[in-house]
Amino acid sequence: MSSPIDLSEIKALTFDVFGTVVDWRSSIIRELREFGISKGTVADWAGFADKWRAGYAPSMDKVRKGELPWTDIDSLHRIVLERLLEEYNITGLGEDEKEHLNRAWHRLTPWPDSVEGLESIRKRFTVTTLSNGNLSLLVDLSKYGGLTWDCILSSELAGHYKPDKEVYLTAAGLLGLSPGQIMMVAAHTDDLEAAKDVGFGTAYVSRPYEFGPNAISDEAEDMPFDIIAQDFSDLARKLGA
Amino acid sequence: MSSPIDLSEIKALTFDVFGTVVDWRSSIIRELREFGISKGTVADWAGFADKWRAGYAPSMDKVRKGELPWTDIDSLHRIVLERLLEEYNITGLGEDEKEHLNRAWHRLTPWPDSVEGLESIRKRFTVTTLSNGNLSLLVDLSKYGGLTWDCILSSELAGHYKPDKEVYLTAAGLLGLSPGQIMMVAAHTDDLEAAKDVGFGTAYVSRPYEFGPNAISDEAEDMPFDIIAQDFSDLARKLGA
């Protein structure tokens, strides 16, 4: 086991966003329900939301393998949306309606502890997003949810998606810090493992309801990360912030 | 004369930083004085500050013409600092001391109306930096001065310096907006003219003391910009924010 990171060296925290900071699932279900009511359409919107979220990963992997040129998350979401609208037999939508629906991903509600927890942590550290979401999406959802950051960093700036190492290294370069001065915060182990591999500190935050009340989330016990936190308040305490 | 921009279309404002948001000159003079006291060195620190500011422009122009590879502002400031330390016969400094001095540019004080004005404008618009300063410098000085942005955009992300058009177009792309939905805010006409050339709206803010009490600043009357403001409070009012 590698030696634990020196917390006193940490200057900045980079946050995964979907699932870690915002509750994408219930937000997307809410938006789909509103859409359904406006259209008089009834469907399994929770299932639609889960398929929408799951659907973009294969396309993102194609970008990661170089089989697709750089394509941002808005565009990947739109491709999956078109497929799901067909699958669910929802027809006759105008471009404006589709675009509004696709931008549901710009209107995601933070977890109850996110805004206040970030505010505390920001008093002592530089806090930034480090998400696969494109920059404009991250700006919009931060404004929507009242989240305040010191800057917005995105995979888009690296032209690579997490967990490619280029994303973490680009963030370090832009922050003018060495990897050992940065801590990645995420509710997902693959993200943290990749960050750890390039020398970042790591903080796992438990978000047991990210995939809904019945889904199984990553198990926090015995994880090889520097901090294991219940939520952002707990993270702030453990950081001494 | 081109027709005035439709203000109701504006979604985001991009702010020049040095001189427009922060008072670099008195901040740098203050830092140099503190340095002088700690070293028992007396010098014309105002002159040193002015030469430091003026000195990086030729190097930046070399980057713009492709004669130098991309070099960030921290590095350009350091090159000029080394030259000035020699000119002022200041010798025997350690690397840490030089680096602390160079990072004076990360500790610049906002003009008195900047924090509050930005806060008002941010309630109605997306507000971001669009500066030749590197991203980490902008993050640091914003934290230092209590400036809150929706995101930090820098020439560094374009690999070009203002007034190259790539800087403005990269910002528009990252914000997911068309140039006509963005307004550039600056105390410098060349920046605004370049932004206007690619279709941005423009707001000139008067900062008569940027270059000191006796310097001549750009003249605001009859300028071909969409808004002419006395300061950020006036800008907020004219934007209806």
HADDOCK unambig.tbl for C-alpha pairs under 7 A between the chains (distance, minus, plus):
assign (segid A and resid 135 and name CA) (segid B and resid 174 and name CA) 5.93 0.50 0.50
assign (segid A and resid 135 and name CA) (segid B and resid 175 and name CA) 6.73 0.50 0.50
assign (segid A and resid 136 and name CA) (segid B and resid 174 and name CA) 6.07 0.50 0.50
assign (segid A and resid 136 and name CA) (segid B and resid 175 and name CA) 4.74 0.50 0.50
assign (segid A and resid 136 and name CA) (segid B and resid 176 and name CA) 5.69 0.50 0.50
assign (segid A and resid 139 and name CA) (segid B and resid 150 and name CA) 6.21 0.50 0.50
assign (segid A and resid 139 and name CA) (segid B and resid 151 and name CA) 6.75 0.50 0.50
assign (segid A and resid 150 and name CA) (segid B and resid 139 and name CA) 6.21 0.50 0.50
assign (segid A and resid 151 and name CA) (segid B and resid 139 and name CA) 6.75 0.50 0.50
assign (segid A and resid 151 and name CA) (segid B and resid 151 and name CA) 5.08 0.50 0.50
assign (segid A and resid 151 and name CA) (segid B and resid 152 and name CA) 5.35 0.50 0.50
assign (segid A and resid 152 and name CA) (segid B and resid 151 and name CA) 5.35 0.50 0.50
assign (segid A and resid 152 and name CA) (segid B and resid 152 and name CA) 6.71 0.50 0.50
assign (segid A and resid 174 and name CA) (segid B and resid 135 and name CA) 5.93 0.50 0.50
assign (segid A and resid 174 and name CA) (segid B and resid 136 and name CA) 6.08 0.50 0.50
assign (segid A and resid 175 and name CA) (segid B and resid 135 and name CA) 6.71 0.50 0.50
assign (segid A and resid 175 and name CA) (segid B and resid 136 and name CA) 4.73 0.50 0.50
assign (segid A and resid 176 and name CA) (segid B and resid 136 and name CA) 5.69 0.50 0.50
